[in-house]
Amino acid sequence: QVQLVESGGGLVQAGGSLRLSCAVSGVIFQIIGLEWHRQAPGKQREVVGSVTARGSIDYTDAVKGRFTISRDIAKKTVYLEMDSLKPEDTAVYYCHISKSKHWGQGTQVTVSS
């Protein structure tokens, strides 16, 4: 059974940092691509960034230079380091296996001004 479990969300002031984790099980971690998405209240879910099975990383323009995706293959975990957070980064953040139906349950990130 494939599972993705996010953690690390919380409340932070603008300019602060958070690190989200997504632990993956039930799948061969080395051969999957992973994505971080977010959904703000009243808005559509959007992709934040992604890492391919080969390790290529990409970000949406809104977070370039502030967010960093990394992964630990041994721990089967992907991370989203978020720095210089802004109130508009407030959302539920989800991890997702690329081209699959598998999503995590989401973790809330709230950035206060």
MDTraj code that builds the backbone (N, CA, C; nanometers):
import mdtraj as md
import numpy as np

residues = "GLN VAL GLN LEU VAL GLU SER GLY GLY GLY LEU VAL GLN ALA GLY GLY SER LEU ARG LEU SER CYS ALA VAL SER GLY VAL ILE PHE GLN ILE ILE GLY LEU GLU TRP HIS ARG GLN ALA PRO GLY LYS GLN ARG GLU VAL VAL GLY SER VAL THR ALA ARG GLY SER ILE ASP TYR THR ASP ALA VAL LYS GLY ARG PHE THR ILE SER ARG ASP ILE ALA LYS LYS THR VAL TYR LEU GLU MET ASP SER LEU LYS PRO GLU ASP THR ALA VAL TYR TYR CYS HIS ILE SER LYS SER LYS HIS TRP GLY GLN GLY THR GLN VAL THR VAL SER SER".split()
xyz = np.array([
    [0.0851, -0.1193, 0.0000],
    [0.0000, 0.0000, 0.0000],
    [0.0887, 0.1245, 0.0000],
    [0.0618, 0.2109, -0.0950],
    [0.1407, 0.3325, -0.1063],
    [0.0903, 0.4355, -0.0053],
    [0.1824, 0.4938, 0.0688],
    [0.1461, 0.5987, 0.1635],
    [0.2443, 0.7136, 0.1550],
    [0.1922, 0.8347, 0.1674],
    [0.2739, 0.9547, 0.1764],
    [0.2268, 1.0296, 0.3012],
    [0.3183, 1.0603, 0.3896],
    [0.2830, 1.1253, 0.5147],
    [0.3653, 1.2526, 0.5293],
    [0.2955, 1.3669, 0.5223],
    [0.3620, 1.4955, 0.5379],
    [0.3689, 1.5347, 0.6855],
    [0.4686, 1.6140, 0.7170],
    [0.4805, 1.6717, 0.8509],
    [0.5613, 1.8003, 0.8412],
    [0.5570, 1.8779, 0.9482],
    [0.6405, 1.9973, 0.9551],
    [0.5690, 2.1287, 0.9364],
    [0.4411, 2.1255, 0.9083],
    [0.3684, 2.2500, 0.8940],
    [0.3520, 2.3221, 1.0262],
    [0.2995, 2.4433, 1.0183],
    [0.2777, 2.5197, 1.1408],
    [0.2548, 2.6654, 1.1116],
    [0.2618, 2.7434, 1.2180],
    [0.2418, 2.8889, 1.2100],
    [0.3772, 2.9573, 1.2231],
    [0.4052, 3.0483, 1.1320],
    [0.5328, 3.1188, 1.1330],
    [0.5101, 3.2632, 1.0913],
    [0.5930, 3.3519, 1.1398],
    [0.5828, 3.4916, 1.0982],
    [0.6455, 3.5121, 0.9612],
    [0.6003, 3.6144, 0.8926],
    [0.6579, 3.6484, 0.7633],
    [0.8088, 3.6658, 0.7770],
    [0.8804, 3.6104, 0.6791],
    [1.0256, 3.6132, 0.6829],
    [1.0877, 3.4911, 0.7473],
    [1.0047, 3.4108, 0.8104],
    [1.0535, 3.2926, 0.8786],
    [1.0704, 3.1736, 0.7851],
    [1.1022, 3.0600, 0.8471],
    [1.1304, 2.9379, 0.7708],
    [1.0571, 2.8185, 0.8302],
    [1.0281, 2.7244, 0.7432],
    [0.9748, 2.5946, 0.7844],
    [1.0321, 2.4882, 0.6930],
    [1.0416, 2.3666, 0.7440],
    [1.0811, 2.2547, 0.6597],
    [0.9731, 2.1476, 0.6669],
    [0.9181, 2.1165, 0.5514],
    [0.8194, 2.0097, 0.5419],
    [0.8886, 1.8798, 0.5019],
    [0.8351, 1.7704, 0.5524],
    [0.8852, 1.6385, 0.5171],
    [0.7707, 1.5552, 0.4605],
    [0.8044, 1.4656, 0.3710],
    [0.7060, 1.3724, 0.3163],
    [0.7708, 1.2343, 0.3134],
    [0.7265, 1.1482, 0.4018],
    [0.7787, 1.0119, 0.4091],
    [0.6949, 0.9220, 0.3192],
    [0.7626, 0.8483, 0.2335],
    [0.6956, 0.7654, 0.1329],
    [0.7184, 0.6181, 0.1638],
    [0.6148, 0.5385, 0.1510],
    [0.6271, 0.3944, 0.1702],
    [0.5415, 0.3212, 0.0690],
    [0.5734, 0.1934, 0.0490],
    [0.4944, 0.1104, -0.0408],
    [0.5292, 0.1237, -0.1875],
    [0.6402, 0.1908, -0.2170],
    [0.6805, 0.2105, -0.3558],
    [0.8326, 0.2185, -0.3594],
    [0.8913, 0.1839, -0.4744],
    [1.0366, 0.1933, -0.4873],
    [1.0728, 0.3400, -0.5051],
    [1.1283, 0.3974, -0.4008],
    [1.1477, 0.5418, -0.3955],
    [1.2371, 0.5923, -0.5083],
    [1.3372, 0.5132, -0.5444],
    [1.4372, 0.5603, -0.6397],
    [1.3825, 0.5797, -0.7805],
    [1.2678, 0.5233, -0.8101],
    [1.2193, 0.5289, -0.9484],
    [1.0999, 0.6218, -0.9657],
    [1.0655, 0.6960, -0.8622],
    [0.9485, 0.7831, -0.8720],
    [0.9886, 0.9292, -0.8723],
    [0.9075, 1.0091, -0.9376],
    [0.9186, 1.1529, -0.9233],
    [0.8219, 1.1990, -0.8153],
    [0.8563, 1.3067, -0.7486],
    [0.7723, 1.3586, -0.6413],
    [0.7486, 1.5071, -0.6607],
    [0.6336, 1.5505, -0.6217],
    [0.5945, 1.6898, -0.6363],
    [0.5406, 1.7433, -0.5038],
    [0.5621, 1.8705, -0.4822],
    [0.4952, 1.9437, -0.3750],
    [0.3912, 2.0349, -0.4395],
    [0.2707, 2.0312, -0.3845],
    [0.1618, 2.1169, -0.4280],
    [0.1102, 2.1937, -0.3068],
    [0.0348, 2.2973, -0.3326],
    [-0.0300, 2.3686, -0.2240],
    [-0.1660, 2.4182, -0.2689],
    [-0.2528, 2.4343, -0.1707],
    [-0.3858, 2.4869, -0.1982],
    [-0.4223, 2.5875, -0.0907],
    [-0.4376, 2.7110, -0.1346],
    [-0.4792, 2.8184, -0.0449],
    [-0.6312, 2.8247, -0.0409],
    [-0.6880, 2.8813, 0.0648],
    [-0.8341, 2.8905, 0.0744],
    [-0.8941, 2.9611, -0.0463],
    [-0.9928, 2.8983, -0.1080],
    [-1.0617, 2.9590, -0.2200],
    [-0.9861, 2.9564, -0.3510],
    [-0.8721, 2.8872, -0.3515],
    [-0.7916, 2.8829, -0.4742],
    [-0.7708, 2.7380, -0.5184],
    [-0.7332, 2.7236, -0.6434],
    [-0.7046, 2.5899, -0.6958],
    [-0.5692, 2.5407, -0.6443],
    [-0.5568, 2.4101, -0.6375],
    [-0.4286, 2.3519, -0.6000],
    [-0.3273, 2.3817, -0.7094],
    [-0.2065, 2.4173, -0.6662],
    [-0.1018, 2.4497, -0.7630],
    [0.0262, 2.3757, -0.7263],
    [0.1062, 2.3484, -0.8282],
    [0.2334, 2.2823, -0.8030],
    [0.3337, 2.3847, -0.7525],
    [0.4098, 2.3462, -0.6527],
    [0.5142, 2.4311, -0.5963],
    [0.6494, 2.3950, -0.6568],
    [0.6754, 2.2672, -0.6684],
    [0.8010, 2.2209, -0.7236],
    [0.8015, 2.0711, -0.7371],
    [0.9062, 2.0196, -0.7993],
    [0.9123, 1.8769, -0.8253],
    [1.0565, 1.8284, -0.8296],
    [1.0716, 1.6995, -0.8069],
    [1.2013, 1.6343, -0.8226],
    [1.1762, 1.5047, -0.8990],
    [1.2516, 1.4852, -1.0076],
    [1.2335, 1.3644, -1.0867],
    [1.3097, 1.2480, -1.0241],
    [1.2869, 1.1293, -1.0781],
    [1.3587, 1.0114, -1.0288],
    [1.5098, 1.0288, -1.0440],
    [1.5511, 1.1032, -1.1449],
    [1.6942, 1.1255, -1.1677],
    [1.7491, 1.2393, -1.0841],
    [1.6600, 1.3091, -1.0128],
    [1.7072, 1.4147, -0.9243],
    [1.6987, 1.5546, -0.9801],
    [1.6384, 1.5715, -1.0975],
    [1.6206, 1.7059, -1.1519],
    [1.5100, 1.7767, -1.0757],
    [1.5358, 1.9003, -1.0408],
    [1.4439, 1.9765, -0.9557],
    [1.3979, 2.1016, -1.0289],
    [1.2716, 2.1328, -1.0109],
    [1.2152, 2.2528, -1.0712],
    [1.1178, 2.3151, -0.9726],
    [1.0971, 2.4470, -0.9880],
    [1.0095, 2.5227, -0.8987],
    [0.9184, 2.6141, -0.9786],
    [0.8036, 2.6426, -0.9200],
    [0.7215, 2.7464, -0.9794],
    [0.7856, 2.8817, -0.9509],
    [0.7608, 2.9779, -1.0383],
    [0.8287, 3.1066, -1.0275],
    [0.8068, 3.1748, -0.8924],
    [0.6902, 3.1560, -0.8335],
    [0.6558, 3.2269, -0.7102],
    [0.7453, 3.1886, -0.5926],
    [0.8118, 3.0736, -0.6005],
    [0.8918, 3.0286, -0.4869],
    [1.0395, 3.0146, -0.5199],
    [1.0768, 3.0393, -0.6436],
    [1.2178, 3.0263, -0.6822],
    [1.3054, 3.1173, -0.5978],
    [1.4151, 3.0620, -0.5485],
    [1.5063, 3.1389, -0.4652],
    [1.4691, 3.1387, -0.3178],
    [1.3496, 3.0903, -0.2842],
    [1.3061, 3.0869, -0.1438],
    [1.2835, 2.9441, -0.0943],
    [1.2367, 2.8586, -0.1825],
    [1.2065, 2.7196, -0.1447],
    [1.3111, 2.6259, -0.2049],
    [1.3399, 2.5176, -0.1330],
    [1.4370, 2.4193, -0.1796],
    [1.3822, 2.2788, -0.1571],
    [1.3815, 2.2013, -0.2629],
    [1.3401, 2.0609, -0.2537],
    [1.4647, 1.9739, -0.2462],
    [1.4588, 1.8763, -0.1587],
    [1.5661, 1.7776, -0.1502],
    [1.5034, 1.6429, -0.1150],
    [1.5812, 1.5392, -0.1281],
    [1.5303, 1.4075, -0.0934],
    [1.6411, 1.3236, -0.0313],
    [1.6009, 1.2343, 0.0554],
    [1.6910, 1.1393, 0.1191],
    [1.6430, 1.0003, 0.0766],
    [1.7156, 0.9401, -0.0164],
    [1.6717, 0.8117, -0.0710],
    [1.6718, 0.7044, 0.0366],
    [1.7699, 0.7067, 0.1242],
    [1.7784, 0.6046, 0.2296],
    [1.6585, 0.6126, 0.3235],
    [1.6115, 0.7344, 0.3484],
    [1.4968, 0.7532, 0.4387],
    [1.3644, 0.7558, 0.3634],
    [1.3717, 0.7482, 0.2294],
    [1.2494, 0.7537, 0.1478],
    [1.1664, 0.8767, 0.1838],
    [1.2341, 0.9871, 0.1908],
    [1.1686, 1.1114, 0.2330],
    [1.2090, 1.2250, 0.1398],
    [1.1132, 1.3077, 0.1074],
    [1.1393, 1.4289, 0.0310],
    [1.1075, 1.5477, 0.1215],
    [1.1859, 1.6523, 0.1063],
    [1.1743, 1.7701, 0.1928],
    [1.1416, 1.8942, 0.1099],
    [1.0769, 1.9890, 0.1751],
    [1.0548, 2.1202, 0.1167],
    [1.0983, 2.2220, 0.2209],
    [1.2156, 2.2804, 0.1983],
    [1.2668, 2.3847, 0.2861],
    [1.2122, 2.5168, 0.2357],
    [1.1427, 2.5881, 0.3227],
    [1.0784, 2.7137, 0.2831],
    [1.1370, 2.8274, 0.3649],
    [1.2017, 2.9200, 0.2975],
    [1.2628, 3.0357, 0.3620],
    [1.1954, 3.1641, 0.3141],
    [1.2196, 3.2708, 0.3865],
    [1.1620, 3.4012, 0.3506],
    [1.0127, 3.3891, 0.3223],
    [0.9433, 3.3234, 0.4102],
    [0.8009, 3.2984, 0.3890],
    [0.7201, 3.4270, 0.3887],
    [0.6167, 3.4246, 0.3053],
    [0.5280, 3.5388, 0.2895],
    [0.3856, 3.4968, 0.3269],
    [0.3009, 3.5918, 0.3639],
    [0.1615, 3.5549, 0.3945],
    [0.0928, 3.4821, 0.2791],
    [0.1297, 3.5151, 0.1560],
    [0.0678, 3.4479, 0.0418],
    [0.1131, 3.3035, 0.0241],
    [0.2089, 3.2585, 0.1042],
    [0.2472, 3.1171, 0.1036],
    [0.1547, 3.0334, 0.1917],
    [0.0643, 3.0985, 0.2626],
    [-0.0296, 3.0261, 0.3475],
    [-0.1150, 2.9313, 0.2640],
    [-0.1135, 2.8042, 0.3009],
    [-0.1857, 2.7028, 0.2238],
    [-0.1700, 2.5683, 0.2934],
    [-0.2467, 2.4719, 0.2454],
    [-0.2209, 2.3325, 0.2803],
    [-0.1245, 2.2781, 0.1754],
    [-0.0173, 2.2188, 0.2223],
    [0.0856, 2.1671, 0.1335],
    [0.0748, 2.0145, 0.1260],
    [0.0819, 1.9656, 0.0029],
    [0.0671, 1.8225, -0.0227],
    [0.1881, 1.7705, -0.0997],
    [0.2273, 1.6480, -0.0727],
    [0.3214, 1.5817, -0.1619],
    [0.2457, 1.4797, -0.2458],
    [0.3020, 1.4516, -0.3610],
    [0.2318, 1.3743, -0.4628],
    [0.3340, 1.2973, -0.5450],
    [0.3043, 1.1721, -0.5722],
    [0.3890, 1.0949, -0.6624],
    [0.3494, 1.1309, -0.8051],
    [0.4454, 1.1735, -0.8822],
    [0.4188, 1.2203, -1.0184],
    [0.3449, 1.1154, -1.0995],
    [0.2489, 1.1624, -1.1769],
    [0.1755, 1.0762, -1.2702],
    [0.1086, 0.9590, -1.1981],
    [0.0581, 0.9860, -1.0795],
    [-0.0100, 0.8808, -1.0028],
    [-0.1303, 0.9405, -0.9326],
    [-0.2046, 0.8540, -0.8682],
    [-0.3201, 0.8983, -0.7901],
    [-0.2856, 0.9148, -0.6428],
    [-0.1589, 0.9030, -0.6086],
    [-0.1181, 0.8981, -0.4683],
    [-0.0793, 1.0353, -0.4156],
    [-0.1498, 1.0780, -0.3114],
    [-0.1284, 1.2061, -0.2461],
    [-0.1147, 1.1852, -0.0962],
    [-0.0432, 1.2753, -0.0334],
    [-0.0417, 1.2788, 0.1111],
    [-0.1663, 1.3474, 0.1636],
    [-0.1781, 1.3508, 0.2956],
    [-0.2983, 1.4073, 0.3572],
    [-0.2906, 1.5593, 0.3692],
    [-0.1739, 1.6144, 0.3501],
    [-0.1565, 1.7589, 0.3569],
    [-0.1130, 1.8060, 0.4939],
    [-0.0419, 1.9174, 0.4947],
    [-0.0010, 1.9807, 0.6189],
    [-0.0204, 2.1319, 0.6050],
    [-0.0768, 2.1929, 0.7062],
    [-0.1116, 2.3350, 0.7008],
    [0.0105, 2.4219, 0.7295],
    [0.0311, 2.5188, 0.6443],
    [0.1328, 2.6221, 0.6660],
    [0.0616, 2.7562, 0.6714],
    [0.0810, 2.8275, 0.7800],
    [0.0207, 2.9591, 0.7967],
    [0.1298, 3.0600, 0.8248],
    [0.1338, 3.1639, 0.7427],
    [0.2347, 3.2692, 0.7575],
    [0.1640, 3.3974, 0.7979],
    [0.1971, 3.4489, 0.9142],
    [0.1338, 3.5702, 0.9634],
    [0.2152, 3.6925, 0.9231],
    [0.1454, 3.8022, 0.9019],
    [0.2136, 3.9258, 0.8593],
    [0.2556, 4.0093, 0.9789],
])
top = md.Topology()
chain = top.add_chain()
for i, resn in enumerate(residues, 1):
    res = top.add_residue(resn, chain, resSeq=i)
    for name in ("N", "CA", "C"):
        top.add_atom(name, md.element.get_by_symbol(name[0]), res)
traj = md.Trajectory(xyz[None], top)
